[in-house]
Structure formats: C-alpha cells, structure tokens
Amino acid sequence: MPKSASNSSIQSHAAYRLPKRGSLFSYVLKNKWSYLMLLPGVLYFILFKYIPMWGVLIAFQNYQPFLGFLHSQWAGVEHFREFFSDSAFWQLFRNTAILAVYNIAFYFPLPILVALMLNEVRIAVFKRFVQTMIYIPHFVSWVVVIGMAYVFFTTEGGVINELIAKFGGQKVNFLVSADWFRTMIMSEVIWKDTGWGTIIFLAALAGVDPQLYEAARMDGAGRLRQIWHITLPAIRSTIVILLVLRLGHFLDNGFEQIFLSLNSMTREVGEVFETYVYRMGVQQGRFSFSTAVGLFKSVIGLILVVGANYCAKKLGEEGVY
C-alpha cells in the first residue's frame, strides 16, 4: 500500500475514534443537534420502560399501596406458587397459547402475501389506492371494531344473520358462541392489521435490484419463479427478524379486543392472561398477585425471543442481536 494511502486510512480511522474523556463535553456540544433529536426517544424509554421495571418487585411482596415498596412485607415466590397451583392456570395458558398460535399461523403470513401481491401491481395509482384502503382499518379503535362486529353479527337485525335467514339458514349467535369466539377474534385482527403489516415488507421489496428481475426474465423465468427465487430471498431476513420479535409477544393477545369481546358464555375459551391480570389486579386489588402473573408472561416472552434468535443465527440468518 502506498504511504499516502496508508496515511489517509489512518486519518479516516482516527476521525471515528471515540473522544477522550476530557473532550467529551466539547464532542457533545459539537453534535448537540443530533443528541437533541435523540433525547425524546431516550426519555421515552427511561420513563416508560426502565423506571417501571422496578414495579416487578411487588410480585415478591404482599404489596400495600399505603406502605409502598420499602415497607411492604416480602412474600418471596408465594404468589407464583399460588398461581401455578390454581386450577385457572392451565385454562389461561391454553386459551392464550391457542390464540397466539392462530396469530402466528393465520395472521403473520398474510402481510407477506399482500405485500407480494402489491409488489406485482404495475399501475401506480391503483396500487396507492389499494394501499390506502387496507391501511385505514389500522387507525380504527378496537371499541369501534367490536361495535361494527356487533352490528354485523348480532341476531337482532345483524347483517350477516339477516342474509343467512334470507337464504333459508338458521341464525347463528356468533357473539356469545364459544365455538366462534376465536374465529371472530382472528378475523377482526386480520381485517384491522393486515394492511398495516405490509409496510415493512413493501419497504424491503423496494430495495430489490430490478436488474435481477430482468436477468430472470431473460432466462425464461415467469412471475412465480421470480417471486420464489428473487423476491422471497430478498425479504427473508426481514421475515425472520419480525418473526423473532413477534415471538417476544407470543402470549400478548391484546387486552382491549379480548376484554370487549368477552361475556359469560365465552369466558371459558376467551379468558387470557391480560384479562385475568386486569380482573385480579384492578377489580380485586390483588396487585402483587397480578404482577406475578404479568412477570411470568414476560419471562416466557424473553425465553422465546432468545431461543428464536439463537435458532435464526444457527440457520445463517442475522437475528435481532
């Protein structure tokens, strides 16, 4: 390597070295606008993510609000032992796990499929129109979604049941049927969030080199072969990362939707950890017990993320970290 090239390489590396302790303040002052842009995000995580983590301490206490963290009596793992020995534990775990598996099996692939379909659309105006239409449901609150479900599926003048009756069928009470509860929940999730989930995949597809498609067409590859050999491999790492992150929320099924959909007839198949925590913690005031349940759910999510990330790296993918 020539001497001039070697000197320029050394200078470029030196420019990226961390500042010395004495010059840290001047370094921050020099890049003050970058740090100012970073500040809201840092404050958000400190205030709403890190500081509330101290609240898990009450899972090991008989917490009394008037006594606080420091003076409440310690209970060790008593609340965990009580929860695991409760007959409701396996029912909650089964209901939560079934909905989570449904979410991975039925909802997770749909944004990928829709993104692939939109990527094949060549009329820009039509593509933007379809994207806008499928994004809109994401901004509708769950209260409105459940209200719409009631209007469509109630037996008292519901649109779907009226159509069933018009064609000679028997009206079905979808809203209080334990057999239909999970199907209704997943249908609402798919309608509301499938379009929004396509954004990341469409962004990944935008980075695919068009010359790859041209070379494939010259080799005689059709649309399906181009999707299989070019498009899917291009977004494979994105799919893996999102799947790993989704496993971290494997036991999170959404409190609002489940809570608003539950009734006395569907509670046996619809009660999940989130609604149980609300019932125990807010309605019955068992703060320590409900925190123990929430901590258990979070630990399971952490284990799934670490395990899935390890498997992804073993299979040659990037993973989350």
Order of alpha helices (4+ residues) and beta strands (2+ residues): alpha-alpha-alpha-beta-alpha-beta-alpha-alpha-alpha-alpha-alpha-alpha-alpha-alpha-alpha-alpha-alpha-alpha-alpha-alpha
